[in-house]
């Protein structure tokens, strides 16, 4: 376990709507995989902006490569 534990929410918006997922950050570097019914249109990590952070998202292009 890391030196901290921070509960927060990730909001994923698809064509079908938005859904919130509670997660707990407990390490300096973590990878989270969350379900979506279709490709996300928007992802909000820490939906209220409560956490001082740096976040990196990898998004697949339509041809299958990652940007």
C-alpha positions in Angstrom: 0.0 0.0 0.0 1.2 3.5 -0.7 1.5 6.4 1.7 -2.1 7.8 1.0 -5.6 6.6 0.1 -7.9 9.0 -1.8 -11.4 8.1 -2.8 -12.7 10.0 -5.8 -15.0 9.6 -8.8 -14.4 9.2 -12.5 -17.3 10.2 -14.8 -17.4 8.5 -18.2 -19.8 10.0 -20.8 -20.8 7.9 -23.9 -23.6 8.4 -26.4 -25.9 6.6 -24.0 -25.2 9.1 -21.1 -22.9 9.6 -18.2 -21.9 7.1 -15.4 -19.9 7.7 -12.2 -17.3 5.1 -11.0 -15.9 5.4 -7.5 -12.2 4.5 -7.3 -9.6 4.7 -4.6 -6.1 6.0 -5.4 -3.5 4.4 -3.1 -0.3 4.5 -5.0 1.8 7.2 -6.7 1.2 5.5 -10.1 -1.9 3.4 -10.9 -3.8 2.2 -13.9 -7.6 1.9 -13.7 -9.7 0.1 -16.3 -13.4 1.1 -16.3 -16.3 -0.3 -18.4 -18.1 1.7 -21.1 -20.9 0.6 -23.4 -19.3 2.5 -26.3 -16.2 4.6 -26.9 -16.1 7.5 -24.4 -16.9 11.0 -25.5 -15.6 12.5 -22.3 -13.7 11.2 -19.2 -13.6 13.3 -16.1 -11.0 12.1 -13.5 -11.8 13.5 -10.1 -15.1 15.0 -11.1 -15.2 17.8 -8.6 -11.5 18.8 -8.9 -10.7 17.9 -5.2 -7.3 16.4 -5.9 -4.1 18.1 -6.8 -2.9 15.9 -9.7 -1.3 15.1 -13.0 -3.2 12.6 -15.1 -2.3 11.0 -18.5 -4.9 9.3 -20.7 -4.2 7.2 -23.7 -6.9 7.2 -26.3 -7.1 4.8 -29.2 -7.5 6.3 -32.6 -10.2 4.8 -34.9 -7.5 2.9 -36.8 -6.5 1.1 -33.6 -3.3 2.9 -32.7 -2.9 4.7 -29.4 -2.2 8.5 -29.2 
